[in-house]
Amino acid sequence: MVIHLETDSFNGLKRRNNKLPKKRTELAVLTVTPKGFKLLERTPGVSLERIIASTEAELIIEGEIPEMQI
C-alpha cells in the first residue's frame, strides 16, 4: 500500500477545515494522526489481516472496521 502525505514545516500534517487528512488506498480509508494511521473503512472483500500485512506504518484499529459503501 502506497500512501503519499503532504507535509509542511510547522506541524508535519496539513489540516483541512481543522480535521486531519483522510487517505484512500486500494485497500482502505485511513486518517493520518500523529500516532499513526487510523483505519476507518476497508475495501469490500479486503480482510483486516491483508491490510495489516500490507501496512508498514503504525496502524490504529479501534473496534470493528466496516466495509466502504460503494
MMTF fields as JSON, N, C-alpha, C and O atoms, coordinates in Angstrom:
{
  "mmtfVersion": "1.0.0",
  "mmtfProducer": "UNKNOWN",
  "numBonds": 279,
  "numAtoms": 280,
  "numGroups": 70,
  "numChains": 1,
  "numModels": 1,
  "chainsPerModel": [1],
  "groupsPerChain": [70],
  "chainIdList": ["A"],
  "bondAtomList": [4, 2, 8, 6, 12, 10, 16, 14, 20, 18, 24, 22, 28, 26, 32, 30, 36, 34, 40, 38, 44, 42, 48, 46, 52, 50, 56, 54, 60, 58, 64, 62, 68, 66, 72, 70, 76, 74, 80, 78, 84, 82, 88, 86, 92, 90, 96, 94, 100, 98, 104, 102, 108, 106, 112, 110, 116, 114, 120, 118, 124, 122, 128, 126, 132, 130, 136, 134, 140, 138, 144, 142, 148, 146, 152, 150, 156, 154, 160, 158, 164, 162, 168, 166, 172, 170, 176, 174, 180, 178, 184, 182, 188, 186, 192, 190, 196, 194, 200, 198, 204, 202, 208, 206, 212, 210, 216, 214, 220, 218, 224, 222, 228, 226, 232, 230, 236, 234, 240, 238, 244, 242, 248, 246, 252, 250, 256, 254, 260, 258, 264, 262, 268, 266, 272, 270, 276, 274],
  "bondOrderList": [1, 1, 1, 1, 1, 1, 1, 1, 1, 1, 1, 1, 1, 1, 1, 1, 1, 1, 1, 1, 1, 1, 1, 1, 1, 1, 1, 1, 1, 1, 1, 1, 1, 1, 1, 1, 1, 1, 1, 1, 1, 1, 1, 1, 1, 1, 1, 1, 1, 1, 1, 1, 1, 1, 1, 1, 1, 1, 1, 1, 1, 1, 1, 1, 1, 1, 1, 1, 1],
  "groupList": [{"groupName": "MET", "atomNameList": ["N", "CA", "C", "O"], "elementList": ["N", "C", "C", "O"], "formalChargeList": [0, 0, 0, 0], "bondAtomList": [1, 0, 2, 1, 3, 2], "bondOrderList": [1, 1, 2], "singleLetterCode": "M", "chemCompType": "L-PEPTIDE LINKING"}, {"groupName": "VAL", "atomNameList": ["N", "CA", "C", "O"], "elementList": ["N", "C", "C", "O"], "formalChargeList": [0, 0, 0, 0], "bondAtomList": [1, 0, 2, 1, 3, 2], "bondOrderList": [1, 1, 2], "singleLetterCode": "V", "chemCompType": "L-PEPTIDE LINKING"}, {"groupName": "ILE", "atomNameList": ["N", "CA", "C", "O"], "elementList": ["N", "C", "C", "O"], "formalChargeList": [0, 0, 0, 0], "bondAtomList": [1, 0, 2, 1, 3, 2], "bondOrderList": [1, 1, 2], "singleLetterCode": "I", "chemCompType": "L-PEPTIDE LINKING"}, {"groupName": "HIS", "atomNameList": ["N", "CA", "C", "O"], "elementList": ["N", "C", "C", "O"], "formalChargeList": [0, 0, 0, 0], "bondAtomList": [1, 0, 2, 1, 3, 2], "bondOrderList": [1, 1, 2], "singleLetterCode": "H", "chemCompType": "L-PEPTIDE LINKING"}, {"groupName": "LEU", "atomNameList": ["N", "CA", "C", "O"], "elementList": ["N", "C", "C", "O"], "formalChargeList": [0, 0, 0, 0], "bondAtomList": [1, 0, 2, 1, 3, 2], "bondOrderList": [1, 1, 2], "singleLetterCode": "L", "chemCompType": "L-PEPTIDE LINKING"}, {"groupName": "GLU", "atomNameList": ["N", "CA", "C", "O"], "elementList": ["N", "C", "C", "O"], "formalChargeList": [0, 0, 0, 0], "bondAtomList": [1, 0, 2, 1, 3, 2], "bondOrderList": [1, 1, 2], "singleLetterCode": "E", "chemCompType": "L-PEPTIDE LINKING"}, {"groupName": "THR", "atomNameList": ["N", "CA", "C", "O"], "elementList": ["N", "C", "C", "O"], "formalChargeList": [0, 0, 0, 0], "bondAtomList": [1, 0, 2, 1, 3, 2], "bondOrderList": [1, 1, 2], "singleLetterCode": "T", "chemCompType": "L-PEPTIDE LINKING"}, {"groupName": "ASP", "atomNameList": ["N", "CA", "C", "O"], "elementList": ["N", "C", "C", "O"], "formalChargeList": [0, 0, 0, 0], "bondAtomList": [1, 0, 2, 1, 3, 2], "bondOrderList": [1, 1, 2], "singleLetterCode": "D", "chemCompType": "L-PEPTIDE LINKING"}, {"groupName": "SER", "atomNameList": ["N", "CA", "C", "O"], "elementList": ["N", "C", "C", "O"], "formalChargeList": [0, 0, 0, 0], "bondAtomList": [1, 0, 2, 1, 3, 2], "bondOrderList": [1, 1, 2], "singleLetterCode": "S", "chemCompType": "L-PEPTIDE LINKING"}, {"groupName": "PHE", "atomNameList": ["N", "CA", "C", "O"], "elementList": ["N", "C", "C", "O"], "formalChargeList": [0, 0, 0, 0], "bondAtomList": [1, 0, 2, 1, 3, 2], "bondOrderList": [1, 1, 2], "singleLetterCode": "F", "chemCompType": "L-PEPTIDE LINKING"}, {"groupName": "ASN", "atomNameList": ["N", "CA", "C", "O"], "elementList": ["N", "C", "C", "O"], "formalChargeList": [0, 0, 0, 0], "bondAtomList": [1, 0, 2, 1, 3, 2], "bondOrderList": [1, 1, 2], "singleLetterCode": "N", "chemCompType": "L-PEPTIDE LINKING"}, {"groupName": "GLY", "atomNameList": ["N", "CA", "C", "O"], "elementList": ["N", "C", "C", "O"], "formalChargeList": [0, 0, 0, 0], "bondAtomList": [1, 0, 2, 1, 3, 2], "bondOrderList": [1, 1, 2], "singleLetterCode": "G", "chemCompType": "PEPTIDE LINKING"}, {"groupName": "LYS", "atomNameList": ["N", "CA", "C", "O"], "elementList": ["N", "C", "C", "O"], "formalChargeList": [0, 0, 0, 0], "bondAtomList": [1, 0, 2, 1, 3, 2], "bondOrderList": [1, 1, 2], "singleLetterCode": "K", "chemCompType": "L-PEPTIDE LINKING"}, {"groupName": "ARG", "atomNameList": ["N", "CA", "C", "O"], "elementList": ["N", "C", "C", "O"], "formalChargeList": [0, 0, 0, 0], "bondAtomList": [1, 0, 2, 1, 3, 2], "bondOrderList": [1, 1, 2], "singleLetterCode": "R", "chemCompType": "L-PEPTIDE LINKING"}, {"groupName": "PRO", "atomNameList": ["N", "CA", "C", "O"], "elementList": ["N", "C", "C", "O"], "formalChargeList": [0, 0, 0, 0], "bondAtomList": [1, 0, 2, 1, 3, 2], "bondOrderList": [1, 1, 2], "singleLetterCode": "P", "chemCompType": "L-PEPTIDE LINKING"}, {"groupName": "ALA", "atomNameList": ["N", "CA", "C", "O"], "elementList": ["N", "C", "C", "O"], "formalChargeList": [0, 0, 0, 0], "bondAtomList": [1, 0, 2, 1, 3, 2], "bondOrderList": [1, 1, 2], "singleLetterCode": "A", "chemCompType": "L-PEPTIDE LINKING"}, {"groupName": "GLN", "atomNameList": ["N", "CA", "C", "O"], "elementList": ["N", "C", "C", "O"], "formalChargeList": [0, 0, 0, 0], "bondAtomList": [1, 0, 2, 1, 3, 2], "bondOrderList": [1, 1, 2], "singleLetterCode": "Q", "chemCompType": "L-PEPTIDE LINKING"}],
  "groupTypeList": [0, 1, 2, 3, 4, 5, 6, 7, 8, 9, 10, 11, 4, 12, 13, 13, 10, 10, 12, 4, 14, 12, 12, 13, 6, 5, 4, 15, 1, 4, 6, 1, 6, 14, 12, 11, 9, 12, 4, 4, 5, 13, 6, 14, 11, 1, 8, 4, 5, 13, 2, 2, 15, 8, 6, 5, 15, 5, 4, 2, 2, 5, 11, 5, 2, 14, 5, 0, 16, 2],
  "groupIdList": [1, 2, 3, 4, 5, 6, 7, 8, 9, 10, 11, 12, 13, 14, 15, 16, 17, 18, 19, 20, 21, 22, 23, 24, 25, 26, 27, 28, 29, 30, 31, 32, 33, 34, 35, 36, 37, 38, 39, 40, 41, 42, 43, 44, 45, 46, 47, 48, 49, 50, 51, 52, 53, 54, 55, 56, 57, 58, 59, 60, 61, 62, 63, 64, 65, 66, 67, 68, 69, 70],
  "secStructList": [7, 7, 7, 7, 7, 7, 7, 7, 6, 6, 6, 1, 1, 7, 7, 5, 6, 6, 5, 7, 7, 3, 3, 3, 7, 1, 1, 3, 3, 3, 3, 3, 3, 6, 6, 3, 3, 3, 3, 3, 3, 3, 7, 6, 6, 7, 7, 2, 2, 2, 2, 2, 2, 2, 7, 7, 1, 7, 3, 3, 7, 7, 1, 7, 7, 7, 5, 7, 7, 7],
  "xCoordList": [0.858, 0.0, 0.905, 1.821, 0.647, 1.435, 0.568, -0.535, 1.066, 0.335, 1.24, 2.36, 0.76, 1.503, 0.946, -0.264, 1.802, 1.376, 1.916, 3.078, 1.073, 1.535, 2.018, 1.353, 3.16, 3.677, 4.045, 4.235, 4.144, 4.693, 5.681, 5.754, 6.431, 7.493, 6.972, 7.718, 5.708, 5.209, 4.758, 5.239, 3.846, 3.33, 3.417, 2.993, 3.954, 4.119, 2.903, 3.054, 1.714, 0.498, -0.332, -0.549, -0.788, -1.679, -3.083, -3.564, -3.734, -5.116, -6.035, -5.694, -7.202, -8.223, -9.446, -9.942, -9.929, -11.092, -10.871, -11.803, -9.65, -9.274, -9.444, -9.592, -9.428, -9.524, -8.251, -7.652, -7.851, -6.699, -7.075, -8.23, -6.111, -6.424, -6.778, -6.259, -7.683, -8.014, -7.296, -7.155, -6.85, -6.181, -6.934, -7.293, -7.169, -7.834, -6.806, -6.058, -6.776, -5.892, -6.751, -7.973, -6.107, -6.849, -7.363, -8.186, -6.885, -7.283, -8.179, -9.006, -8.026, -8.714, -8.787, -8.182, -9.554, -9.584, -8.994, -9.401, -8.03, -7.338, -7.321, -7.377, -7.245, -6.993, -5.561, -5.107, -4.859, -3.481, -3.488, -4.008, -2.914, -2.835, -1.373, -0.521, -1.07, 0.312, 0.826, 2.037, -0.075, 0.329, 0.398, 0.912, -0.104, -0.088, -1.324, -2.043, -1.568, -2.723, -3.888, -3.774, -5.005, -6.194, -7.071, -7.487, -7.347, -8.144, -9.616, -10.162, -10.265, -11.67, -12.586, -13.616, -12.216, -13.026, -12.103, -10.941, -12.63, -11.843, -12.61, -13.839, -11.865, -12.456, -13.235, -12.771, -14.419, -15.184, -14.332, -13.665, -14.374, -13.629, -12.206, -11.532, -11.732, -10.36, -10.411, -11.133, -9.64, -9.641, -8.776, -7.857, -9.089, -8.291, -6.859, -5.908, -6.71, -5.378, -4.533, -3.333, -5.156, -4.413, -3.971, -2.853, -4.835, -4.479, -3.314, -2.374, -3.371, -2.291, -0.977, 0.067, -1.029, 0.176, 0.758, 1.957, -0.08, 0.353, 0.778, 1.208, 0.667, 0.938, 2.18, 2.219, 3.185, 4.409, 4.327, 4.979, 3.537, 3.423, 2.583, 1.923, 2.627, 1.798, 0.333, -0.108, -0.424, -1.83, -2.684, -2.497, -3.625, -4.516, -5.854, -6.492, -6.271, -7.53, -8.383, -8.019, -9.526, -10.438, -11.794, -12.488, -12.163, -13.461, -13.523, -12.495, -14.731, -14.946, -14.82, -15.372, -14.105, -13.873, -14.851, -14.776, -15.769, -16.762, -16.181, -15.137, -16.862, -16.512, -17.038, -18.053, -16.335, -16.762, -18.094, -18.359, -18.922, -20.161, -19.873, -19.573, -19.968, -19.654, -20.938, -20.914],
  "yCoordList": [-1.157, 0.0, 1.221, 1.326, 2.141, 3.351, 4.525, 4.704, 5.321, 6.489, 7.696, 7.695, 8.724, 9.974, 10.974, 11.192, 11.572, 12.562, 13.93, 14.061, 14.957, 16.328, 16.795, 16.57, 17.435, 17.91, 19.377, 19.904, 20.024, 21.362, 21.393, 20.455, 22.475, 22.503, 22.832, 22.712, 23.244, 23.632, 22.447, 22.264, 21.632, 20.537, 19.171, 18.175, 19.104, 17.814, 17.325, 16.513, 17.777, 17.346, 18.562, 19.455, 18.589, 19.678, 19.341, 18.231, 20.284, 20.096, 20.858, 21.93, 20.286, 20.966, 21.1, 20.114, 22.319, 22.579, 22.047, 21.545, 22.153, 21.723, 20.228, 19.8, 19.415, 17.956, 17.334, 17.856, 16.226, 15.511, 14.927, 14.555, 14.841, 14.365, 12.886, 12.085, 12.538, 11.137, 10.71, 11.483, 9.483, 8.914, 7.678, 6.825, 7.591, 6.42, 5.643, 6.219, 4.347, 3.472, 2.394, 2.39, 1.484, 0.377, -0.608, -1.471, -0.483, -1.406, -0.791, -1.487, 0.518, 1.08, 2.605, 3.259, 3.143, 4.583, 4.768, 4.107, 5.677, 5.901, 7.386, 8.221, 7.716, 9.074, 9.129, 8.252, 10.164, 10.334, 11.065, 12.177, 10.446, 11.051, 11.147, 10.492, 11.933, 11.99, 10.642, 10.424, 9.739, 8.434, 7.348, 6.263, 7.608, 6.61, 6.727, 7.725, 5.707, 5.674, 4.99, 3.841, 5.693, 5.115, 4.553, 5.281, 3.273, 2.59, 2.914, 2.682, 3.465, 3.851, 2.879, 2.474, 2.499, 1.601, 0.723, 1.061, -0.4, -1.272, -1.494, -1.436, -1.748, -2.023, -3.33, -4.28, -3.398, -4.656, -5.84, -5.779, -6.909, -8.116, -8.139, -9.164, -7.032, -6.98, -7.248, -6.581, -8.226, -8.601, -7.649, -7.011, -7.575, -6.788, -7.32, -6.546, -8.626, -9.236, -8.78, -8.545, -8.656, -8.199, -6.748, -6.391, -5.92, -4.519, -4.422, -3.66, -5.182, -5.183, -5.639, -5.025, -6.709, -7.248, -6.287, -6.324, -5.43, -4.513, -3.148, -2.3, -2.921, -1.602, -1.656, -2.386, -0.88, -0.84, 0.17, 0.002, 1.205, 2.25, 1.757, 0.721, 2.523, 2.212, 2.303, 3.331, 1.225, 1.156, 1.102, 0.24, 2.039, 2.109, 1.504, 1.966, 0.469, -0.214, -0.156, -0.7, 0.509, 0.643, 0.05, 0.575, -1.022, -1.635, -2.361, -2.671, -2.632, -3.326, -2.34, -1.241, -2.714, -1.836, -2.207, -3.307, -1.295, -1.612, -1.575, -0.966, -2.229, -2.114, -0.787, -0.277, -0.233, 1.001, 0.767, -0.321, 1.791, 1.752, 2.275, 3.454, 1.388, 1.773, 1.842, 2.146],
  "zCoordList": [0.0, 0.0, 0.0, 0.816, -0.916, -1.019, -0.604, -1.119, 0.325, 0.807, 0.682, 1.193, 0.007, -0.129, 0.869, 0.922, 1.644, 2.627, 2.261, 1.877, 2.379, 2.233, 3.603, 4.614, 3.627, 4.909, 4.805, 3.708, 5.937, 5.998, 7.161, 7.955, 7.246, 8.251, 9.641, 10.613, 9.764, 11.072, 11.897, 13.015, 11.38, 12.207, 11.541, 12.128, 10.334, 9.681, 8.92, 8.007, 9.251, 8.561, 8.183, 9.001, 6.955, 6.544, 6.975, 6.746, 7.59, 8.028, 7.094, 6.595, 6.871, 6.089, 6.973, 7.517, 7.115, 7.969, 9.38, 10.009, 9.877, 11.224, 11.446, 12.591, 10.385, 10.5, 9.94, 9.0, 10.521, 9.983, 8.634, 8.423, 7.711, 6.367, 6.332, 7.11, 5.402, 5.15, 3.888, 2.94, 3.891, 2.725, 2.28, 3.093, 0.977, 0.408, -0.4, -1.19, -0.199, -0.966, -1.605, -1.454, -2.315, -2.92, -1.864, -2.171, -0.63, 0.431, 1.49, 2.078, 1.745, 2.91, 2.864, 2.014, 3.814, 4.085, 5.482, 6.438, 5.579, 6.841, 7.165, 6.262, 8.434, 8.879, 9.368, 10.103, 8.954, 9.379, 10.717, 10.816, 11.745, 13.071, 13.493, 12.893, 14.49, 14.969, 15.488, 15.53, 15.883, 16.419, 15.361, 15.633, 14.161, 13.102, 12.241, 12.3, 11.443, 10.556, 11.26, 11.684, 11.384, 11.999, 10.889, 9.988, 10.959, 9.952, 10.168, 11.247, 9.109, 9.204, 8.474, 9.012, 7.248, 6.425, 5.598, 5.371, 5.152, 4.279, 2.98, 2.948, 1.92, 0.624, 0.706, 1.337, 0.076, 0.097, -0.369, -1.402, 0.413, 0.093, 0.608, 0.504, 1.163, 1.696, 3.195, 3.935, 3.624, 5.043, 5.866, 5.352, 7.128, 8.059, 8.099, 8.205, 8.016, 8.036, 6.849, 6.995, 5.673, 4.485, 4.661, 4.292, 5.217, 5.441, 6.418, 6.191, 7.492, 8.485, 7.844, 8.064, 7.056, 6.419, 5.382, 5.109, 4.805, 3.754, 4.274, 3.491, 5.564, 6.138, 7.022, 8.013, 6.656, 7.447, 8.587, 9.618, 8.405, 9.422, 10.595, 10.519, 11.677, 12.847, 12.434, 11.919, 12.661, 12.275, 13.534, 14.392, 13.63, 14.787, 14.378, 13.432, 15.098, 14.808, 16.057, 17.1, 15.942, 17.086, 16.716, 15.845, 17.363, 17.11, 15.791, 15.189, 15.342, 14.086, 12.935, 13.0, 11.891, 10.75, 9.634, 9.087, 9.293, 8.267, 6.854, 6.62, 5.919, 4.517, 3.985, 4.459, 2.994, 2.331, 1.64, 1.129, 1.63, 0.873, -0.531, -0.718, -1.506, -2.9, -3.69, -4.882]
}
